[in-house]
Amino acid sequence: MDPTFVQNLHNLLLQTISNDTTHVKAATAQLNADFYKTPACIPALASILASSPEQPVRQLAAVELRKRVSQNSGNLWITLPQNEREEIKQKLPELILAEANNLVRHSAARVIAAIATIEIPLGTWGQLLPFLHQTCTSSEVVHREVGIYILFTVLENIVEGFQEHLESFFKLFEQLLIDPQSIEVRITTVRALGVIAQYIDSDDKNDLKSFQALLPPMIQVIGQCVETGNENGARQLFDVLETLLILEVPILGKHIPELAHFLLQCGGNVSFESELRVLALNALNWTIQSNNLAPAILEGLMPIATEDEPEDLDDDAPSRSALRIIDGLATNLPPSQVFPALRNLIVTYFNSPDPKNRRGAMLALGVSVEGCSEYMTPLMGEVWPIVETGLVDGDATVRKASCVAVSCLCEWLEDECSAKHAVLIPRIMDLMNNADTQRSACTALDALLEILQDVIDQYLPLIMERLGGLLESAPLPVKAVVTGAIGSAAHASKSNFLPYFQPTMAHIQHFLILTGEGEEIELRGITMDAIGTFAEAVGKDVFRPYFPDMMKQAFQGIEMGSARLRECSFLFFGVMARVFGEEFAPYLPNVVPALLTSCKQDEHGDDAVSLSVADASSAFASGSSPSNAITVADDGDTSIELEDINLDKLLDVNSAIAVEKEIAADTIGTLFAACKAHFFPYVEQSALELVALLPHYYEGIRKSATDSLLEFVRTFYDLSDPQEWTPGHVTTPLSPRVKELVGHTLIPLLEMYETEDNKSVASSLCVGLAETINKVGPAFVDGHLDTVCNIAIQILEQKAFCQQDPDQDDTEEAPEDQAEYDSVLISSAGDLVSALAQALGSDFAPAFNTFFPLIAKYYKTSRSLSDRSSAIGCLAEIISGMKEAITPTTQPLLELFYRALSDPDAEVQSNAAFAVGQLVENTQHDLAPQYIQLLGALRPLFNVTPDSSAAQLNAKDNAAGAVGRLIVRNTSAIPLDQVLPIFVNALPLKNDYLENRPAFRAIFHLFQTNGAALLPFLDRLLQVFGHVLDPSQADQVGDEIRADLIKLIAMINAEDPAKVQASGLAVFLPGA
């Protein structure tokens, strides 16, 4: 080894740790050019690591030595002469044992791991394992710490080469987990076990058993870290726990209840440091996915949820972690396992004299709504008194929490909340007068206004007066919420917002020139969102004078360097395109490039850092949402140590940019649909960018890209002057350009599904495919029919990738009781099956034999309302598509529909009535013998009052449509004297106008074949005709029925002109 080379290298390393940036850059450039490309740098760095008196230089030498050994897959190391490699392998372990500095020891240990990665697979370092075993069992505590750390770093790299040594490792680790002198030994041992766990296969029963035997002492080590306030050690070990919890192999098995209890104890112990409690609760979040521990976990979480929250929304705290877990339980588990226990706790805590308990109860109620909304609906009579009392509680924190609960309820239970407007609006308006509750009350009002629809009219003057006043006087954060609430008022009131439009624009336009970080940017963005909503409410003609200036403001927002403002500008572009349609086209040359630039951008700030997939997964459980998303790259720069990265900063930047890209991808699809042919120049480039986003780690981006790509196909198809397609295997070809676009989009979407782990994205894909099949017809799936069918089959069998439960055996039947999000996915798969049936018609018959039992199994009393309703609705749509090909399955379908007609829920009854009508209309079997029983099953559905629920009114309309179909199919089998009074009295239909078609066809049929039967009902029918033909009402019957109805009125006029005149229908007569 050349001493001059070593000395020069040492001097340059010393120069790179100076504070002079110029010297650092010069030294780094010279190192890269003159030293790091030659194998000689490896023994030189090893020499410096062994001999330099400067600890920072030894540390840097170790880091650079690891990089050079690993460089180009180890090529530099392999080109070293064998004797030099052997000398380094021999001396490096001894050198580490002699090193006094812990940081240098750790970096040098990673050098051993890098060398072992190359040498162990070649079988050329047999001395390493005996050395490590000897060191780990040394009587010297420092030696044990070094030995286990080296072993840990080696295992991180090449555990697969050590499979035959696992049993001896387990015996060694059993001793190290109870090391009497060093917590560092115990922590590193747990970390090493976390690495080994990832390589144990479910078939390796002995290894699995040995590992599980070590779980209790592993958990004890975590407890020791928490109790002693060792935050760094606890953080590392909680990461290990999360890894064990998400592995497909059920490593934790029967220990999960014990683990959950331990984590709850850590999270609930107020004497522990807050950060450590949060870590424990975050790990607890992973135990809830599929284990029936909800009641016990909820009982432990509620006291934590009552603790104080920090002022800053971005700061974490045990109380926020507890509420997140309650949300996770409600979302991921069947609501029957969660809400009954939670409801009892909410009642108990809400009746407490301690306002913290009452506040915690309200917040727990709020976070549980998303996952339990359907389950809660029949129980709202018990929930509303708690909410209403909370809104007038004597403590301001309870009133604020009650406003949060109202906001959550409005988002997920629209009809129930809208019906309570008379109570909610006055109480929320009162809370807006109090500075303590003003912001929360405005947020609740915003959520309520979003869903009020016509009911808002009676409150609009009062609401706008109050909100307008707050725009003048409130602090900036409240102004932002108020502006959003005004947008919601515009959304609900539509054209009734006109009187308030110009005054409000005058009030808020100056918010669009705010440039300050934080609150000012947020207010500017919300103002842009609200103005877009105003435009939709008042229409393009009224908004047109503001259009150019608002577009200018949106473009300025893009240039301000804020992901939040870019997001708001993109949303605004989408709204403007929807409002102005093809008038928006002149802006496309400026808008589309901005959107594509956003889609292409990297998700990190100026301090660009890419992590390897392994590093990222060790830092985070997954990139499953924008709040925990992180840029990962397979070729990450190995010079970066994970510990050196500001992860919080990286996450914040990633989160904002990920959401911005999600909006950009969504807006691209909106622009094409709105601007039509004007968008043609951008189709190819946009489609390529959207396809490139399909593998993205954040599900929101995947969902937006999916939706927009399918929107592209539908829009392009509409613009291709297509022939009308006929059901069946493809007979109507697509135009070449549409076919090309389908080829470029469908295959990547189907490939994405194979690895899609998010149920919401899978659901969106199914719905989008169904919508596109309904539009484009069978040609859309030509060549891919089996693949698309298999998507629906997998989901209905609950075997899709996103439905997999690592704790469930492959042969085990999926549970019937499931989370409400699972039901949404099942319903989406039903939509896809229905669309395939519509597209294939009678050719769907072979596939139906597969699908029928898969769909029918979701109609059981043990299934949720959503499952039961969507199963019957799906079958009805399939019958509608297959027509007479359904005949062979008539009897089992009829038996199923009879059961559904007596379902306790009106939504299911409604779908069953529609399904019965479709079956009677389409089957070739003579169902006349069933008519009396069918009419008897339909009869209760007609018993409604004006106060009946929307589902009951809908069921009545579908029952009327079913009776109409029965009449047309076989009038002689109908006891008209009993049926017509009920049937005619059910008209006009108020909820489901589509069922007017079979109802009126029955009337036309009777007038033609048995007019005398209708004479007693003529006056009533003429009133009905007048109602459905009223030009001031929305169209209720469609052009075909309208034309036939006018002909019928002319026929009646020929017989009895006085009746027609008296009913006011003469205006519809020819020549009138």
ABEGO torsion letter per residue (X at the ends): XBAAAAAAAAAAAAAAABABAAAAAAAAAAAAAAAAABAAAAAAAAAAAAABABAAAAAAAAAAAAAAAABGGGAAAAABBAAAAAAAAAAAAAAAAABABAAAAAAAAAAAAAAAAAAAAAGABAAAAAAAAAAAABABAAAAAAAAAAAAAAAAAAAAAAAAAAAAAAAAAAAAAABAABAAAAAAAAAAAAAAAAABBAABAAAAAAAAAAAAAAAAAAAAAAAAGBAAAAAAAAAAAAAAAABABBAAEAAAAAAAAAAAAAAABAABBAAAAAAAAAAAAAAAAABBAAAAAAAAAAAAAABBBBABAABBBAAAAAAAAAAAAAAABBAAAAAAAAAAAAAAAAABABAAAAAAAAAAAAAAAAAAAAAAAAAAAAAAAAAAAAAABABAAAAAAAAAAAAAAAAABAAAAAAAAAAAAAAAAAAAABAAAAAAAAAAAAAAAAAAEAAAAAAAAAAAAAAAAAAAABBAAAAAAAAAAAAAAAAAAEAAAAAAAAAAAAAAAAAAABABBEAAAAAAAAAAAAAAAAAAAAEAAAAAAAAAAAAAAAAAAAAAGBAAAAAAAAAAAAAAAAAAEAAAAAAAAAAAAAAAAAAABBBBBABBBBBBAAAAAAABABBABAAABBBBBAABBAABBAAABBAAAAAAAAAAAAAAAAAAAAAAAAAAAAAEAAAAAAAAAAAAAAAAAAABABAAAAAAAAAAAAAAAAAAAAAAGBBBBBBEBBABBBBAAAAAAAAAAAAAAAAAAAABABAAAAAAAAAAAAAAAAAAEAAAABGAAAAAAAAAAAAAAGABAAABBAABBAABBBBABBBAAAAAAAAAAAAAAAAAAAAAEAAAAAAAAAAAAAAAAABBAABBAAAAAAAAAAAAAAAAAAEAAAAAAAAAAAAAAAAAAABABAAAAAAAAAAAAAAAAABABBAAAAAAAAAAAAAAAABBBAABBAAAAAAAAAAAAAAAAAAAABAAABBAAAAAAAAAAAOBBAABAAAAAAAAAAAAAAAAABAAAAAAAAAAAAAAAAAAABAABBBAAEAAAAAAAAAAAAAAAAABAAAAAAAGAAAABBGX
